[in-house]
Amino acid sequence: MLQVRDLHVAHGEIEALKGVTLEVRDGEIVAVLGANGAGKTTLLRAISGLLPVRGGEIVWDETTAGRPAWARRRGAGTTSKIRAVSRSIASVGGARARGAMCTAPPSPATR
C-alpha cells in the first residue's frame, strides 16, 4: 500500500504541493487529474524520490520513502509525455510500453 500524508513540496520558495494526502491500496489503479500547474508531476516525482519533500511523509508498505533507488526497487517511476508510441498500441498498452522504456530494472543487489 502507498500512503502519502500531508505532503508539502516546493520549487524554491513556491509551494507546489500543500498538504496532499492519498492512499493507494494493493491492486488499485489511480489516476491523478488536474489542470496544468496543479502539481500532478510534482506529486509523482516526489513519490518517486526525484524531488525533496518539505513536509509530510510517503510510506510504501510501512517503509518511509525518500530516494530514487528506494522508489525504483518498489517499481515506482515517472515518464515524460509521449504522444504516440505506436498507432497500434491501445491506451493501456501504450502506458505500459512508456513505463517499460523509462524504468530501469532493479540491480542484482536490491532483488
C-alpha positions as a Markdown table, in Angstrom:
| # | Residue | x | y | z |
|---|---|---|---|---|
| 1 | Met | 0.0 | 0.0 | 0.0 |
| 2 | Leu | 1.2 | 3.5 | -0.8 |
| 3 | Gln | 0.3 | 6.3 | 1.6 |
| 4 | Val | 1.0 | 10.0 | 1.2 |
| 5 | Arg | 0.3 | 12.0 | 4.3 |
| 6 | Asp | 0.2 | 15.8 | 4.4 |
| 7 | Leu | 2.8 | 16.1 | 1.7 |
| 8 | His | 4.4 | 19.5 | 1.1 |
| 9 | Val | 6.8 | 20.0 | -1.8 |
| 10 | Ala | 8.3 | 23.4 | -3.0 |
| 11 | His | 10.1 | 24.6 | -6.1 |
| 12 | Gly | 12.3 | 27.2 | -4.5 |
| 13 | Glu | 10.0 | 29.5 | -2.5 |
| 14 | Ile | 6.9 | 28.4 | -4.3 |
| 15 | Glu | 5.0 | 25.7 | -2.5 |
| 16 | Ala | 3.7 | 23.4 | -5.3 |
| 17 | Leu | 2.0 | 20.8 | -3.0 |
| 18 | Lys | 0.3 | 21.9 | 0.2 |
| 19 | Gly | -0.9 | 19.1 | 2.4 |
| 20 | Val | -1.6 | 16.3 | -0.2 |
| 21 | Thr | -2.9 | 13.1 | 1.4 |
| 22 | Leu | -3.8 | 9.9 | -0.5 |
| 23 | Glu | -3.8 | 6.2 | -0.2 |
| 24 | Val | -3.4 | 3.6 | -2.9 |
| 25 | Arg | -4.1 | 0.0 | -1.8 |
| 26 | Asp | -2.5 | -3.0 | -3.4 |
| 27 | Gly | -4.2 | -3.8 | -6.8 |
| 28 | Glu | -5.8 | -0.4 | -7.2 |
| 29 | Ile | -5.3 | 1.8 | -10.2 |
| 30 | Val | -5.4 | 5.5 | -9.5 |
| 31 | Ala | -5.4 | 8.5 | -11.9 |
| 32 | Val | -4.1 | 11.9 | -10.9 |
| 33 | Leu | -6.1 | 14.5 | -12.8 |
| 34 | Gly | -5.8 | 18.3 | -12.7 |
| 35 | Ala | -5.2 | 21.4 | -14.7 |
| 36 | Asn | -1.7 | 22.5 | -16.0 |
| 37 | Gly | 0.3 | 23.6 | -13.0 |
| 38 | Ala | -1.9 | 21.8 | -10.4 |
| 39 | Gly | 1.0 | 19.7 | -9.1 |
| 40 | Lys | 0.4 | 16.3 | -10.8 |
| 41 | Thr | 4.0 | 15.8 | -12.0 |
| 42 | Thr | 5.4 | 17.3 | -8.7 |
| 43 | Leu | 3.4 | 14.7 | -6.8 |
| 44 | Leu | 4.6 | 11.8 | -8.9 |
| 45 | Arg | 8.2 | 13.0 | -8.8 |
| 46 | Ala | 8.1 | 13.3 | -5.0 |
| 47 | Ile | 6.7 | 9.8 | -4.7 |
| 48 | Ser | 9.4 | 8.6 | -7.0 |
| 49 | Gly | 12.1 | 10.2 | -4.8 |
| 50 | Leu | 13.1 | 12.7 | -7.6 |
| 51 | Leu | 12.1 | 15.8 | -5.6 |
| 52 | Pro | 12.8 | 16.6 | -2.0 |
| 53 | Val | 9.8 | 16.7 | 0.4 |
| 54 | Arg | 9.5 | 19.7 | 2.5 |
| 55 | Gly | 6.9 | 18.2 | 4.9 |
| 56 | Gly | 4.7 | 15.2 | 5.4 |
| 57 | Glu | 5.7 | 11.6 | 4.5 |
| 58 | Ile | 5.5 | 9.0 | 1.8 |
| 59 | Val | 5.1 | 5.4 | 3.1 |
| 60 | Trp | 5.1 | 2.3 | 0.9 |
| 61 | Asp | 4.3 | -1.0 | 2.6 |
| 62 | Glu | 5.1 | 0.5 | 6.0 |
| 63 | Thr | 8.6 | 1.8 | 4.8 |
| 64 | Thr | 9.2 | 5.6 | 4.6 |
| 65 | Ala | 10.2 | 6.7 | 1.2 |
| 66 | Gly | 12.9 | 9.2 | 0.3 |
| 67 | Arg | 15.3 | 8.4 | -2.5 |
| 68 | Pro | 15.1 | 7.4 | -6.2 |
| 69 | Ala | 16.7 | 4.0 | -5.6 |
| 70 | Trp | 14.1 | 3.2 | -2.9 |
| 71 | Ala | 11.3 | 4.0 | -5.4 |
| 72 | Arg | 12.8 | 2.0 | -8.2 |
| 73 | Arg | 13.2 | -1.1 | -6.1 |
| 74 | Arg | 9.4 | -0.9 | -5.5 |
| 75 | Gly | 8.5 | -0.3 | -9.1 |
| 76 | Ala | 7.7 | 3.4 | -8.9 |
| 77 | Gly | 8.9 | 5.8 | -11.6 |
| 78 | Thr | 7.9 | 8.6 | -13.9 |
| 79 | Thr | 8.0 | 9.1 | -17.6 |
| 80 | Ser | 7.6 | 12.1 | -19.7 |
| 81 | Lys | 4.6 | 12.6 | -22.0 |
| 82 | Ile | 4.9 | 10.6 | -25.2 |
| 83 | Arg | 2.0 | 11.5 | -27.5 |
| 84 | Ala | 2.3 | 8.4 | -29.8 |
| 85 | Val | 4.3 | 5.3 | -29.1 |
| 86 | Ser | 2.6 | 3.4 | -31.8 |
| 87 | Arg | -0.7 | 3.8 | -33.5 |
| 88 | Ser | -1.5 | 0.1 | -32.9 |
| 89 | Ile | -1.0 | 0.2 | -29.2 |
| 90 | Ala | -4.1 | 0.9 | -27.1 |
| 91 | Ser | -4.0 | 3.4 | -24.3 |
| 92 | Val | -3.2 | 1.0 | -21.5 |
| 93 | Gly | -0.7 | -0.8 | -23.7 |
| 94 | Gly | 0.9 | 2.5 | -24.6 |
| 95 | Ala | 1.2 | 3.4 | -20.9 |
| 96 | Arg | 2.8 | 0.1 | -20.1 |
| 97 | Ala | 5.2 | 0.5 | -23.1 |
| 98 | Arg | 6.2 | 4.0 | -22.0 |
| 99 | Gly | 6.8 | 2.7 | -18.4 |
| 100 | Ala | 8.9 | -0.1 | -19.7 |
| 101 | Met | 11.0 | 2.3 | -21.8 |
| 102 | Cys | 11.7 | 4.6 | -18.8 |
| 103 | Thr | 12.0 | 2.1 | -15.9 |
| 104 | Ala | 15.4 | 0.6 | -15.1 |
| 105 | Pro | 15.3 | -3.0 | -13.9 |
| 106 | Pro | 16.3 | -3.4 | -10.3 |
| 107 | Ser | 20.0 | -4.0 | -9.7 |
| 108 | Pro | 21.1 | -7.5 | -8.6 |
| 109 | Ala | 22.0 | -6.1 | -5.1 |
| 110 | Thr | 18.4 | -5.0 | -4.5 |
| 111 | Arg | 16.5 | -8.1 | -5.6 |
